Amino acid sequence: MADSVPDPALVSVIVPVYNYGAYIARALESLFRQSHRNLEIIVVDDGSTDDTPQILARYGDRIRWVRQENRGAAAARNRGIGMARGEYIAFLDADDAYRPDNIARKLRFLREHPRYRWCYSDWAWVDAQGVPRRFGHEPERSLARLKAEGDVLPLALQGYRLGTNLFLFAREVIEEVGGFDESLTVLEDYDLYVRAAARYPLGYVDRVLVEVHEHAGSLCTGTDPAIAWRCRRRMHRKFVRLFGSVLQREDVRPAWRRQQADLYRHLAEAELIRRHGRRARTLACASLRYRWWQPGLLRIAHRLLWG
């Protein structure tokens, strides 16, 4: 065990699931093996049409589970948050797994470092053959900076994404940021991460504590890229409304402008595919205002001028 003295805190772990009957047992078994024993395991079945309900029923009162009509990952997680009774909240995707001391180590970290109200760990990418590989952090992301300062908003706005599997939240963090945005069909996890990063420093536990499993269904969401980028635009507008002054900080503004430039460039490309030349020009000009040198804009200009 990671703790010599067990922490009495109740931790609610929320597992949204949709048609992952082939994997849900592995996720749940990893929770039953946690060294921190005071867990509330909440599973929200988002309208599965496979054998997921039958598998969940086998666990009896070892889990709390509820079934709802298919409304998406954000709604499923929010349903779980509404059911949660824990002082701390964590999330686990139904096709992934925790290592046995995941909760205990993160809980101990938050107890020992009270300035942090949420933390994350490193993770292992497990391939389709079951071979774990440390996913690792890119050197330029500067883990020392994360641990020393805890301000990850500039990195988040540069696209440094962390999955919800990796976090342990004090309950008040989730309550203050307002849970997941159900209007977003994609990027709802990134959206919550950025909103939390704008308010709270993030702690880092330097251990591989989560396993992210690769399989055929995990490689592609099937989401229309144009829809994904429109979701991103809606998310960006919300960020401006919620914490516009933060986005003007000297350490944040360059990353934010790059994000905006990328956003409008991709939207312009989507409009070109749909043969909406006027809209594409407007969006390309918007991208140019944020970042003038972008090779992708040259391709758009070429297509607008010469087809």
C-alpha positions, 0 to 999 in steps of 0.5 A: 500500500502507498499509505502506512495509515489508511485515509478515511476519506470517501472517494467517488469514482465515476465510470461512464460506459457505452457499449463497452461490455468487452472492457468494463469488467477490467475497469471495475476489477482495477477499482476493486483492487485499489489499496484505498478501500473507502471507494464509492464506485458509480457506473453510468450506462449511457444507453448501451445496446450490448451486454453491458447492463447484464455485466453490471448486474453481476456486481450487485451492491459492489457498485452503484449503477444507473442506466439512462438514454444515450446522451453522451459522455458529458451527461453521463459523467454529470449524472455520476457527479450528481450521485456522488457522496465522496469528499473526492471525485475521480473518473475512469473510462470504461476501457481503461484501468487504475493501478492498485495504488492510484487513489491512495497515492493521489489522496496522500499527495493532496493531504501533504500538499494542501495548496493543491485541490486536484492532481494527476499522475503519469500513465502507461499506454497499453497496446492491443497485445497488452504490453504497457509502454510508458507514454511519458511527457515531452521534455519541453513540457517541463515537469519541473515547472508543473511541480514547482508552480502548478499553473498549467493553463499556458500548457493547456492552451497550447494543446497539452491535454490530460485525460480525466482518467488521470485526475483526482479532484477535491469535490469543490473543484468540480462544483466550482467549475460546474461539471462537464459541458453537455453542449459539447459532443467532443472535447468535454474533458479538455474543456473541464480541464482548462476551466479547472486550470484557470482557477486552481494550481494542478499537482503532479504525482510522478508515478505511472498510476493509470493504464490507457488501453488501446483497442480498435474502438479507441482509435477513432471517435467517428466525429465529423471534423467540422463538428469537432472544430465548431465545438471547439469554437463554442468552447473558446467563446465560453473561455473568453466569457468566463476568464477573459482577463486570464487569457490576456496574461503575458504567459497565456496570451501567445498560446491562446492566440495560437489556439485561435489561429488554429481554430479559425484555420481548421474551420476555414478548411472545413468550409472549403470542403463544403465549397463555401468559399466566402465563409472560408475566406472570412474564417481564414482572415480571422485566423490571420489576425491571430497569427500571420505566418501559417503554411496551412493558410497558404494552402487555403489561399491557393484553393480559394484563388485557383480551386 
